């Protein structure tokens, strides 16, 4: 009897999805506080927009797009740079606030304030640059990843910039002793007593933005967190350089 080729046969053996799910109640394993998760970055993914970038940092995945500059009209005149931050419906295992809420608006303003110092807005006096960030998966340090991806998308769009912007997140773990962790995971952020996001323009060595929350300890502790975040941003910069070099080579090798 001939086989039925119209149907796709499933595997002979299968496992329940719970087998591969991580236990959220399990405490994070001890690690090096200065550790950076593996980073993958690619620019020029979307052909429908002027510039785009995709960035993975551990379990965090962000996609950013930059539209072509358009003339601002009416009350929009003089805005220069406008950021939009959205979460996909499935970024984390636990349900969060509905899309379009106050949290997304606050993060979008933070992105705009951190990116404006790096963009030469004088080149676009009556134009508006729109940057859209979409969080596909929240594995921790989402704001820092969105900052970095947005800067890559602006560079990919050919926007005049003074420097790139690299972002790093930190979390203060209270136990067993208060310690700042660089590039925390989602589980580490949920158990943290305080959090900090640092945005740096690496070549100019200028801080583009700082956003802290929670209850920290002494002032020296926050200063140590800022120093740790700045070092992390400097370590991230070569990855961003290579990403843009690869994008330029692909653009140069593309047929006319």
C-alpha positions, 0 to 999 in steps of 0.5 A, a space after each residue: 500500500 503506498 504511503 500518504 505523502 500529503 501529511 507530515 509525519 510527526 516525530 516518533 517520540 516527543 517531550 512536554 514543553 515543561 521539560 525545557 521551561 526554566 523554573 522562575 522560582 529558582 534563585 539565580 546562580 552566582 556569577 561574575 558581576 562584570 559579565 556581559 552576555 553574548 551579543 549579536 547585532 545586525 544592521 540593515 535588516 528591513 528594506 522598507 525603512 531608511 535604517 534598521 537594526 536587530 540586537 540580541 543580548 542573551 535572552 533579550 531581543 530588540 528590533 529598531 527601525 528609523 524612517 526617512 526624515 520628514 518635515 515637521 508640521 504645526 505643533 511638531 516643528 522643532 521636535 527633531 527626534 521622536 522615539 516609540 517603544 513597544 512591547 510585543 504581546 509575548 516578550 516575557 512569560 509573565 503578563 505585564 501592563 497592556 501595550 501602549 501604557 505609561 511604562 512604554 511612554 516613559 521608556 520612549 522618552 528615556 530613549 529619546 533623551 539618551 539619543 538626542 545628544 548623539 544626533 546632529 539635530 542641527 542638520 535637520 532643523 525642520 525635520 523629524 526623525 522617527 525611531 521605533 523600537 520593538 521588544 520581541 523578548 524581554 530577557 533582562 536589560 531591555 532598555 539598554 538593548 533598545 538604546 544600543 539597537 536604536 543607535 545602530 539603526 540611526 547609523 544605518 539610516 545615514 543620520 549624522 551623528 557625533 557618536 554611537 550610543 551603547 547602553 548597559 543595565 545593572 541590578 543591585 542584588 541584596 543577598 548574600 551581600 549587596 552587589 551590582 550585577 552588570 547586564 542582569 537577566 530578567 530573573 535578576 532584575 525581578 529580585 533586585 533592590 535597585 536598577 540602573 541603566 547607563 548610556 554612553 557615547 564611547 568615542 567622546 567618553 560622554 554620558 548620554 543618559 542615566 536612569 535609576 530606580 529602587 532603593 540603593 545603599 551609599 552614594 559610593 555604591 551608585 558611583 561604583 555602579 556607574 563606573 561598572 556600567 561605563 566599562 561595560 559600554 566601552 566593552 560593547 563598542 567594538 561589537 557595534 563597530 563590527 556590525 556597521 562594518 559588515 552592513 557597509 560591506 553588504 551594501 557595497 557588494 549589493 548589485 545596483 
